[in-house]
Amino acid sequence: MDEARKIVDDIRALRVQGARNIALAALKAVRFVVEKSSSTALENAVKEIVLELARARPTEPAMRDALTYVLRALRSAGSRDELLQALDRYEEELRSAEEKISEYGARRVPDGGVVITHCHSTTVVNLLRRAKKDGKKFRVIVTETRPLYQGKTTAKELLESGIPVTYVVDSAAYYFMRDADIYLTGADAITSDGYVINKIGTALMAVAAERFDVPYYVAASTLKYDPVTAAGYPEPIEERDPAEVIDPRELPGAEIRNPAFDVTPPELVDGIISELGIYAPQIFPAMVSQSKGVCPHIEEMIALFRLAGKQQ
């Protein structure tokens, strides 16, 4: 369990970034447990690591979907090998979805234009890599993304791919938005009424994008849709350690807040780019339901949601 719990710690401490990467890391932790546990202890060990992973990050419906899948597979698998094969299938579905999102989204990247993005999203980086591979030339404005500077990861990955980058402080987003042709981010969650939950600052930049008539697109797989919001549960906004922002001893007596995410209303989003295609956020939940059916495992997801302490 040591290897698995290290992954849990890495997810909690944001050493693993990007919702897709977090889901894959969670599956890796489960795989460690499946491979190392004895047959008699396997079921309890898997359930234990699933709960630890679910508690690591409050706003990760993609990971929650993966963990719900694990619990279903645990019940139906007749052997350890069948359970490992089920994990392989899920990972392959994630890879396939990523390829389709990159293909569809690359067509929206303007040749000779300027893209502006916020935080770090593996899906967005892969989409931009695909646009470059398709022969498009463009520049990307990347915000630093305080307080943990996830924008540095985005900038480094784009530069390594030969994509020109302009790196700016978060508070310069409005100033540089007027230079952009498209605003592009990932998403940590999408609610049943089309609201987009993403890194704090995303909504503020969406307001700036509307001001300068810059279209805003969200690149996100259908796993980012959170069906528990359709059952009336609000998507929680994680508040992280204030020490990430400033040493509290520097401002004795001050309340220091550090919300990790904000919520962008659907009217500020031009489209959600998923493996199903590009749809308005108001339509996206219906398209997911049409594709997958009304989530047949929503009660399991709600149970995991509540067990993880995300809803009292």
C-alpha positions as CSV (number, residue, x, y, z in Angstrom):
1,M,0.0,0.0,0.0
2,D,3.0,2.4,0.4
3,E,3.2,3.0,-3.4
4,A,-0.5,3.5,-3.6
5,R,-0.6,5.9,-0.7
6,K,2.3,7.9,-2.2
7,I,0.0,8.5,-5.2
8,V,-2.8,9.6,-2.8
9,D,-0.4,12.1,-1.2
10,D,0.8,13.4,-4.6
11,I,-2.8,13.9,-5.7
12,R,-3.7,15.7,-2.5
13,A,-0.6,18.0,-2.7
14,L,-1.2,18.8,-6.4
15,R,2.0,17.1,-7.5
16,V,-0.3,15.4,-10.0
17,Q,-2.1,18.0,-12.1
18,G,-4.9,17.9,-14.6
19,A,-8.1,16.0,-14.0
20,R,-7.3,13.3,-16.6
21,N,-3.8,12.7,-15.1
22,I,-5.4,12.5,-11.7
23,A,-7.9,9.9,-12.9
24,L,-5.0,7.9,-14.4
25,A,-2.9,8.2,-11.3
26,A,-5.8,7.0,-9.2
27,L,-6.1,3.9,-11.5
28,K,-2.4,3.4,-11.1
29,A,-2.8,3.4,-7.3
30,V,-5.6,0.9,-7.6
31,R,-3.5,-1.3,-9.9
32,F,-0.7,-1.4,-7.2
33,V,-3.2,-2.6,-4.6
34,V,-4.7,-5.2,-7.0
35,E,-1.3,-6.6,-7.9
36,K,0.1,-6.7,-4.4
37,S,-2.9,-7.7,-2.2
38,S,-3.6,-11.3,-1.3
39,S,-6.7,-12.9,-2.8
40,T,-8.5,-12.9,0.6
41,A,-7.6,-9.2,1.3
42,L,-8.2,-7.9,-2.3
43,E,-11.7,-6.6,-2.0
44,N,-11.2,-4.7,1.3
45,A,-7.9,-3.3,0.1
46,V,-9.4,-2.0,-3.1
47,K,-12.3,-0.4,-1.3
48,E,-9.9,1.2,1.2
49,I,-7.7,2.8,-1.4
50,V,-10.7,3.9,-3.4
51,L,-12.0,5.8,-0.4
52,E,-8.6,7.4,0.3
53,L,-8.3,8.5,-3.3
54,A,-11.9,10.0,-3.3
55,R,-11.0,12.0,-0.1
56,A,-7.8,13.4,-1.6
57,R,-9.5,16.0,-3.8
58,P,-13.1,17.3,-3.4
59,T,-13.6,18.6,-7.0
60,E,-12.6,15.7,-9.3
61,P,-15.6,14.1,-11.0
62,A,-13.3,12.4,-13.5
63,M,-11.5,10.6,-10.7
64,R,-14.8,9.9,-9.1
65,D,-16.1,8.3,-12.3
66,A,-12.9,6.2,-12.5
67,L,-13.3,5.0,-8.9
68,T,-17.0,4.2,-9.4
69,Y,-15.9,2.1,-12.4
70,V,-13.3,0.3,-10.2
71,L,-16.0,-0.6,-7.6
72,R,-18.3,-1.9,-10.3
73,A,-15.5,-3.9,-11.8
74,L,-14.6,-5.3,-8.4
75,R,-18.1,-6.7,-8.0
76,S,-18.3,-8.2,-11.5
77,A,-14.7,-9.5,-12.0
78,G,-14.3,-13.2,-11.4
79,S,-10.5,-12.9,-10.8
80,R,-7.6,-10.6,-10.3
81,D,-6.7,-10.8,-14.0
82,E,-10.3,-9.8,-15.0
83,L,-10.1,-6.8,-12.7
84,L,-6.7,-5.7,-14.2
85,Q,-8.2,-6.1,-17.7
86,A,-11.1,-3.8,-16.7
87,L,-8.6,-1.2,-15.6
88,D,-6.8,-1.5,-19.0
89,R,-10.1,-1.0,-20.8
90,Y,-10.9,2.2,-18.9
91,E,-7.4,3.6,-19.5
92,E,-7.8,2.9,-23.2
93,E,-11.2,4.8,-23.2
94,L,-9.4,7.8,-21.7
95,R,-6.7,7.7,-24.4
96,S,-9.2,7.4,-27.2
97,A,-11.3,10.3,-25.8
98,E,-8.1,12.5,-25.6
99,E,-7.3,11.8,-29.3
100,K,-10.8,12.8,-30.4
101,I,-10.8,16.0,-28.3
102,S,-7.4,17.0,-29.8
103,E,-8.7,16.3,-33.3
104,Y,-11.9,18.3,-33.0
105,G,-10.4,21.2,-30.9
106,A,-7.3,21.7,-33.2
107,R,-9.7,22.8,-35.9
108,R,-10.8,25.7,-33.7
109,V,-7.2,27.0,-33.2
110,P,-6.7,29.9,-35.7
111,D,-3.8,29.6,-38.0
112,G,-1.6,32.6,-37.5
113,G,-3.6,33.5,-34.4
114,V,-3.1,33.9,-30.6
115,V,-4.5,31.5,-28.0
116,I,-4.7,32.5,-24.3
117,T,-5.0,29.8,-21.6
118,H,-5.1,29.5,-17.8
119,C,-3.6,26.9,-15.4
120,H,-2.5,23.5,-16.7
121,S,-4.5,21.1,-18.7
122,T,-3.0,18.0,-20.4
123,T,-6.0,18.0,-22.7
124,V,-5.4,21.6,-23.8
125,V,-1.7,21.0,-24.3
126,N,-2.4,17.9,-26.4
127,L,-4.9,19.8,-28.4
128,L,-2.4,22.6,-29.2
129,R,0.2,20.0,-30.0
130,R,-2.2,18.5,-32.5
131,A,-2.9,21.9,-34.0
132,K,0.9,22.4,-34.5
133,K,1.2,18.9,-36.0
134,D,-1.6,19.8,-38.4
135,G,0.6,22.6,-39.7
136,K,-0.9,25.6,-37.9
137,K,1.3,28.4,-36.6
138,F,0.1,30.3,-33.5
139,R,1.3,31.8,-30.2
140,V,0.0,31.0,-26.8
141,I,-0.4,33.4,-23.9
142,V,0.0,31.5,-20.6
143,T,-1.0,32.9,-17.2
144,E,1.2,32.0,-14.3
145,T,-1.8,30.7,-12.3
146,R,-1.1,31.7,-8.7
147,P,-0.6,30.5,-6.0
148,L,1.1,27.3,-7.2
149,Y,2.1,28.5,-10.7
150,Q,0.6,25.6,-12.7
151,G,1.0,27.9,-15.7
152,K,4.7,27.1,-15.6
153,T,4.0,23.5,-16.4
154,T,1.8,24.5,-19.4
155,A,4.5,26.9,-20.7
156,K,7.3,24.4,-20.4
157,E,5.3,21.6,-22.2
158,L,4.3,24.0,-25.0
159,L,7.9,25.3,-25.4
160,E,9.2,21.7,-25.5
161,S,6.8,21.1,-28.4
162,G,8.1,24.1,-30.3
163,I,5.1,26.3,-29.7
164,P,5.8,30.0,-29.0
165,V,4.8,31.1,-25.5
166,T,4.2,34.5,-23.8
167,Y,4.1,34.0,-20.1
168,V,2.2,36.7,-18.0
169,V,1.1,37.4,-14.5
170,D,-2.5,36.6,-13.7
171,S,-3.5,40.2,-13.2
172,A,-2.4,41.0,-16.8
173,A,-5.0,38.6,-18.3
174,Y,-7.4,41.5,-19.1
175,Y,-4.6,43.5,-20.7
176,F,-3.5,40.6,-23.0
177,M,-7.0,39.3,-23.7
178,R,-7.5,42.0,-26.4
179,D,-4.6,40.3,-28.3
180,A,-6.2,36.8,-28.3
181,D,-8.2,35.1,-30.9
182,I,-9.4,32.3,-28.7
183,Y,-9.5,31.6,-24.9
184,L,-9.0,27.9,-24.2
185,T,-9.0,26.0,-20.9
186,G,-9.7,22.6,-19.5
187,A,-12.3,21.9,-16.8
188,D,-12.3,20.1,-13.5
189,A,-16.1,19.6,-13.5
190,I,-19.1,20.5,-15.6
191,T,-22.5,20.6,-13.9
192,S,-25.9,19.4,-15.1
193,D,-26.9,22.9,-15.9
194,G,-23.7,23.7,-17.9
195,Y,-21.6,25.6,-15.4
196,V,-17.9,25.0,-15.7
197,I,-15.7,24.6,-12.6
198,N,-12.1,25.2,-13.2
199,K,-9.0,26.8,-11.6
200,I,-9.6,30.0,-9.8
201,G,-9.3,32.9,-12.2
202,T,-11.0,31.1,-15.1
203,A,-14.3,32.9,-14.7
204,L,-12.6,36.3,-14.4
205,M,-10.8,35.7,-17.7
206,A,-14.1,34.5,-19.3
207,V,-15.6,37.9,-18.4
208,A,-12.6,39.6,-20.1
209,A,-13.0,37.4,-23.1
210,E,-16.7,38.4,-23.5
211,R,-15.6,42.1,-23.2
212,F,-13.2,41.7,-26.1
213,D,-15.4,39.3,-28.1
214,V,-12.9,36.4,-27.7
215,P,-14.6,33.0,-28.0
216,Y,-14.1,30.8,-24.9
217,Y,-13.9,27.0,-25.4
218,V,-13.5,24.4,-22.8
219,A,-11.6,21.2,-23.7
220,A,-13.0,18.4,-21.5
221,S,-13.9,14.8,-21.8
222,T,-17.4,13.6,-20.9
223,L,-15.9,12.3,-17.7
224,K,-15.8,15.9,-16.4
225,Y,-19.6,15.9,-16.4
226,D,-20.7,15.4,-12.8
227,P,-24.0,13.5,-12.7
228,V,-24.4,14.0,-9.0
229,T,-25.2,17.7,-9.7
230,A,-28.3,16.4,-11.5
231,A,-29.4,14.8,-8.2
232,G,-29.3,18.2,-6.5
233,Y,-25.8,18.0,-5.0
234,P,-23.7,21.2,-5.5
235,E,-20.2,20.7,-6.8
236,P,-17.9,21.6,-3.9
237,I,-15.3,24.3,-4.2
238,E,-12.1,23.2,-2.5
239,E,-10.4,25.7,-0.2
240,R,-6.7,25.0,0.2
241,D,-4.1,25.9,2.8
242,P,-3.8,29.7,3.1
243,A,0.0,29.2,3.5
244,E,0.0,28.5,-0.3
245,V,-0.9,32.2,-0.7
246,I,1.2,33.9,2.0
247,D,2.8,33.0,5.3
248,P,0.0,34.0,7.8
249,R,2.6,35.4,10.1
250,E,3.2,38.2,7.6
251,L,-0.4,39.4,8.1
252,P,-1.4,38.6,11.7
253,G,-5.1,39.0,12.2
254,A,-6.0,38.8,8.5
255,E,-8.3,36.2,7.1
256,I,-6.6,34.5,4.2
257,R,-8.7,32.6,1.7
258,N,-7.5,30.2,-1.0
259,P,-10.3,28.8,-3.1
260,A,-8.9,26.4,-5.7
261,F,-11.7,26.8,-8.2
262,D,-14.3,29.2,-9.5
263,V,-17.5,28.7,-11.5
264,T,-18.1,30.1,-15.0
265,P,-21.7,30.4,-16.1
266,P,-22.7,28.8,-19.4
267,E,-23.5,32.0,-21.1
268,L,-19.8,32.9,-21.0
269,V,-18.8,29.7,-22.7
270,D,-19.0,29.3,-26.5
271,G,-18.5,25.6,-26.6
272,I,-17.3,22.5,-24.8
273,I,-14.9,20.3,-26.8
274,S,-15.3,16.7,-25.9
275,E,-14.9,13.3,-27.6
276,L,-18.6,13.7,-28.7
277,G,-17.9,16.9,-30.6
278,I,-18.2,20.6,-29.8
279,Y,-21.5,21.6,-28.1
280,A,-22.8,24.6,-26.2
281,P,-22.5,24.1,-22.4
282,Q,-26.3,24.2,-22.1
283,I,-26.6,21.2,-24.5
284,F,-23.5,19.3,-23.3
285,P,-25.2,17.5,-20.3
286,A,-28.0,16.2,-22.6
287,M,-25.4,15.0,-25.2
288,V,-23.6,13.1,-22.5
289,S,-26.8,11.5,-21.3
290,Q,-27.8,10.7,-24.9
291,S,-24.4,9.0,-25.5
292,K,-24.1,7.2,-22.2
293,G,-27.7,7.0,-21.0
294,V,-28.9,8.6,-17.8
295,C,-26.0,7.5,-15.5
296,P,-27.1,4.0,-14.4
297,H,-24.6,4.1,-11.6
298,I,-25.5,7.5,-10.2
299,E,-26.5,6.1,-6.8
300,E,-23.0,4.6,-6.5
301,M,-21.5,7.9,-7.4
302,I,-23.6,9.7,-4.8
303,A,-22.6,7.1,-2.2
304,L,-18.9,7.6,-3.0
305,F,-19.4,11.4,-3.1
306,R,-20.9,11.3,0.4
307,L,-18.5,8.7,1.9
308,A,-15.6,10.9,0.8
309,G,-17.0,13.7,3.0
310,K,-17.8,16.0,0.1
311,Q,-21.4,16.4,1.1
312,Q,-22.6,16.4,4.7
